[in-house]
Amino acid sequence: MKSAYLILPLMSAIAALGACKQAQPDRPETARQFPLPDRPVSDLGANQFSTETARDAAGEAQRVMDLAEIEPGMTVADIGAGEGYYTVRLAERVGSEGRVLAQDIDEDALERLGNRVEKERLDNVSIKLGAGDDPRLPENSFDRIFLVHMYHEVQEPYAFLYRLWPALNEGGQVIVVDVDRPTDQHGINPLLLSCEFKRVGFELVAFKDAPELAGYYAQFKAAATRPEPEDIKPCRGDTAGAGNAAK
């Protein structure tokens, strides 16, 4: 009888362990050496954040490009390009001597963007399919990389940022536009954002609250070194969007 009392709790524990394993997210093999974020992640939203006319009326792209000091001849990447609001405006700003790489993980969106690029004859724009844990950008290639209203949707932020780091030219910077609200409500607290970037080898160089951008503007540069994937510790976050450095 005594052994039966021992077996039943053991079987219950095994069943519970199996349930926990089943509850683990289905992560890509290429991301499993990196930590998961200690926070929710937003579902993929609509590619069209707002109408382009409304965004131009608010001066959104112009303001972001001014803050990012975009100049003719630069090479820039628009990650999560969607329908191409920033792509086409960046293409005009960098001019014929500059280059724009438009990237997204949505193949349908990229097809539509490709049609737009062809129709508008944007010869300085190229298009690339990315992955949820890897922007798939060439190394030492970009003066600016834009993440506009999309970082909170990245399922594997530590893997993603780690693989973004080598893509910057010397002096290159990453531009983030987002909203200060919970990460499962299409936003991210700026302190949590800064913590996640710092853990992967970036430094914050500029921050500005910007109502005209429907959120805030943050600018990061690559630090001198980045940690190994197994040494990255996730920042603590919660559903309210607050972020603190993990101890």
C-alpha positions as CSV (number, residue, x, y, z in Angstrom):
1,M,0.0,0.0,0.0
2,K,2.8,2.4,0.8
3,S,4.3,2.0,-2.7
4,A,0.9,2.9,-4.2
5,Y,0.9,6.2,-2.3
6,L,4.3,7.0,-3.7
7,I,3.4,6.0,-7.3
8,L,0.3,8.2,-7.5
9,P,2.1,11.5,-6.7
10,L,4.9,10.5,-9.0
11,M,2.5,9.9,-11.9
12,S,0.8,13.2,-11.2
13,A,4.2,15.0,-11.2
14,I,5.1,13.4,-14.5
15,A,1.8,14.4,-16.1
16,A,2.2,18.0,-14.9
17,L,5.7,18.1,-16.3
18,G,4.4,16.8,-19.6
19,A,1.8,19.5,-19.6
20,C,4.4,22.2,-19.0
21,K,6.5,20.9,-21.9
22,Q,3.5,21.0,-24.2
23,A,2.9,24.6,-23.1
24,Q,6.3,25.7,-24.2
25,P,6.2,28.0,-27.3
26,D,7.1,26.5,-30.6
27,R,10.4,28.3,-31.1
28,P,12.5,28.1,-34.2
29,E,15.6,26.0,-33.8
30,T,17.8,29.0,-34.6
31,A,16.5,31.0,-31.6
32,R,16.8,28.4,-28.9
33,Q,20.2,29.5,-27.7
34,F,18.7,32.9,-26.8
35,P,16.4,33.7,-23.9
36,L,12.7,34.3,-24.4
37,P,11.5,37.8,-23.4
38,D,10.0,37.9,-19.9
39,R,7.0,39.7,-21.2
40,P,4.1,39.3,-23.6
41,V,4.6,39.8,-27.3
42,S,2.0,41.5,-29.5
43,D,0.2,39.6,-32.2
44,L,1.1,40.8,-35.7
45,G,-0.9,43.9,-36.5
46,A,-2.2,45.4,-39.7
47,N,0.6,46.4,-42.1
48,Q,-1.1,49.8,-42.5
49,F,-0.6,51.6,-39.2
50,S,-2.7,54.5,-40.4
51,T,-3.5,56.1,-43.7
52,E,-0.4,57.6,-45.3
53,T,-2.2,60.9,-45.9
54,A,-2.9,61.2,-42.1
55,R,0.6,60.3,-41.3
56,D,2.0,62.9,-43.7
57,A,-0.4,65.5,-42.3
58,A,1.1,64.9,-38.9
59,G,4.6,65.1,-40.5
60,E,5.5,61.7,-39.2
61,A,8.1,60.4,-41.7
62,Q,9.6,63.9,-42.2
63,R,10.1,64.2,-38.4
64,V,11.6,60.8,-37.9
65,M,14.0,61.3,-40.9
66,D,15.0,64.6,-39.5
67,L,15.7,63.2,-36.1
68,A,17.7,60.3,-37.6
69,E,19.7,62.8,-39.7
70,I,19.0,61.0,-43.0
71,E,21.0,62.5,-45.8
72,P,21.5,61.8,-49.5
73,G,23.7,58.8,-50.2
74,M,23.0,56.9,-47.0
75,T,22.2,53.2,-46.9
76,V,19.2,52.4,-44.8
77,A,16.9,49.5,-43.9
78,D,13.2,49.6,-43.2
79,I,12.4,46.5,-41.1
80,G,8.7,45.5,-41.0
81,A,8.2,47.7,-44.1
82,G,4.7,46.5,-44.7
83,E,3.0,48.6,-47.4
84,G,6.1,50.8,-47.7
85,Y,5.2,54.1,-46.0
86,Y,8.7,54.7,-44.8
87,T,10.4,52.8,-47.7
88,V,9.2,55.2,-50.4
89,R,10.0,58.3,-48.3
90,L,13.4,57.1,-47.3
91,A,14.1,56.3,-51.0
92,E,13.4,59.9,-51.9
93,R,15.4,61.2,-49.0
94,V,18.6,59.2,-49.7
95,G,18.4,59.9,-53.4
96,S,19.8,58.1,-56.3
97,E,23.2,57.6,-54.6
98,G,21.6,56.0,-51.6
99,R,20.0,52.6,-51.0
100,V,17.0,51.4,-49.1
101,L,16.4,47.8,-48.1
102,A,12.8,47.0,-47.3
103,Q,12.3,43.9,-45.2
104,D,9.3,42.1,-43.8
105,I,8.3,38.6,-42.7
106,D,5.0,38.9,-44.6
107,E,5.4,37.6,-48.1
108,D,2.1,39.0,-49.3
109,A,3.0,42.5,-48.0
110,L,6.4,42.3,-49.8
111,E,4.7,41.3,-53.0
112,R,2.4,44.4,-52.8
113,L,5.4,46.5,-51.9
114,G,7.4,45.1,-54.8
115,N,4.5,46.2,-57.1
116,R,4.6,49.6,-55.6
117,V,8.3,50.0,-55.9
118,E,8.1,49.0,-59.6
119,K,5.2,51.3,-60.3
120,E,6.9,54.2,-58.7
121,R,10.2,53.3,-60.3
122,L,12.2,53.4,-57.1
123,D,15.5,52.1,-58.5
124,N,17.3,52.5,-55.2
125,V,15.0,50.1,-53.3
126,S,15.5,46.4,-52.8
127,I,13.2,44.0,-51.0
128,K,14.1,41.1,-48.7
129,L,12.2,38.5,-46.7
130,G,13.2,38.3,-43.1
131,A,12.5,35.9,-40.3
132,G,11.0,36.3,-36.8
133,D,14.4,35.7,-35.1
134,D,16.7,37.1,-37.8
135,P,16.4,40.3,-40.0
136,R,18.8,38.6,-42.5
137,L,20.7,41.8,-43.2
138,P,24.2,41.9,-44.7
139,E,27.0,42.8,-42.3
140,N,28.5,46.3,-42.1
141,S,26.0,47.7,-44.5
142,F,23.7,50.2,-43.0
143,D,23.9,53.8,-41.7
144,R,20.4,53.6,-40.2
145,I,18.0,50.7,-39.5
146,F,14.4,51.6,-38.9
147,L,12.0,49.7,-36.6
148,V,8.8,51.7,-36.7
149,H,5.8,50.5,-34.7
150,M,6.9,46.9,-35.0
151,Y,9.5,45.9,-32.3
152,H,6.8,44.8,-29.9
153,E,5.7,42.2,-32.5
154,V,9.1,40.5,-32.7
155,Q,8.7,37.0,-31.2
156,E,12.4,36.5,-30.5
157,P,13.7,40.0,-29.6
158,Y,17.1,38.9,-28.2
159,A,17.9,36.7,-31.2
160,F,16.6,39.4,-33.5
161,L,18.7,42.2,-32.0
162,Y,21.8,40.0,-31.7
163,R,21.7,39.4,-35.4
164,L,20.8,43.0,-36.2
165,W,24.0,44.3,-34.4
166,P,26.5,43.3,-37.1
167,A,24.5,44.9,-39.9
168,L,25.4,48.5,-38.9
169,N,28.2,50.4,-40.5
170,E,30.7,52.1,-38.2
171,G,28.7,54.9,-36.7
172,G,25.4,53.3,-37.9
173,Q,22.4,53.5,-35.6
174,V,19.0,51.8,-35.0
175,I,15.9,54.0,-35.0
176,V,12.9,52.8,-33.0
177,V,9.5,54.5,-33.0
178,D,7.0,52.9,-30.6
179,V,4.3,53.6,-28.0
180,D,4.6,53.5,-24.2
181,R,2.0,50.9,-23.4
182,P,1.9,47.2,-22.6
183,T,3.8,44.9,-24.9
184,D,0.7,42.8,-25.7
185,Q,-1.1,46.0,-26.7
186,H,1.2,47.0,-29.5
187,G,3.7,49.1,-27.6
188,I,6.6,48.8,-25.2
189,N,7.7,50.8,-22.2
190,P,10.9,52.8,-23.2
191,L,12.8,51.6,-20.1
192,L,12.1,48.0,-21.1
193,L,13.1,48.7,-24.7
194,S,16.4,50.2,-23.5
195,C,17.0,47.3,-21.2
196,E,16.5,44.7,-24.0
197,F,18.7,46.6,-26.4
198,K,21.4,47.0,-23.8
199,R,21.4,43.3,-22.9
200,V,22.3,42.5,-26.6
201,G,25.1,45.0,-27.0
202,F,23.5,48.4,-27.9
203,E,23.6,51.8,-26.2
204,L,20.9,54.4,-26.1
205,V,22.1,57.7,-27.7
206,A,18.8,59.6,-28.1
207,F,15.3,59.5,-26.8
208,K,12.3,61.9,-27.4
209,D,8.7,61.8,-26.5
210,A,7.0,62.6,-29.7
211,P,3.1,62.9,-29.8
212,E,3.3,63.7,-33.6
213,L,4.7,60.2,-34.0
214,A,1.9,58.6,-32.0
215,G,4.5,57.6,-29.4
216,Y,8.2,58.1,-28.8
217,Y,11.5,58.1,-30.7
218,A,14.6,56.2,-29.6
219,Q,18.0,55.9,-31.2
220,F,20.7,53.2,-30.4
221,K,24.2,52.5,-31.5
222,A,26.2,49.3,-31.3
223,A,28.4,49.0,-28.2
224,A,32.0,48.0,-28.6
225,T,31.1,44.3,-28.0
226,R,28.1,42.1,-27.8
227,P,27.6,39.2,-25.4
228,E,27.5,35.6,-26.4
229,P,23.9,34.3,-26.7
230,E,24.2,32.1,-23.6
231,D,25.3,35.1,-21.5
232,I,22.2,37.2,-22.4
233,K,19.9,37.6,-19.5
234,P,16.3,38.8,-20.2
235,C,15.0,42.0,-18.7
236,R,12.0,41.7,-16.4
237,G,8.7,43.0,-17.8
238,D,5.0,42.8,-17.0
239,T,1.7,43.2,-18.8
240,A,1.6,46.8,-17.7
241,G,4.7,47.5,-19.8
242,A,7.0,48.3,-17.0
243,G,10.6,47.0,-17.4
244,N,13.4,46.6,-15.0
245,A,16.9,45.2,-15.3
246,A,17.0,41.6,-14.1
247,K,19.3,41.0,-11.1
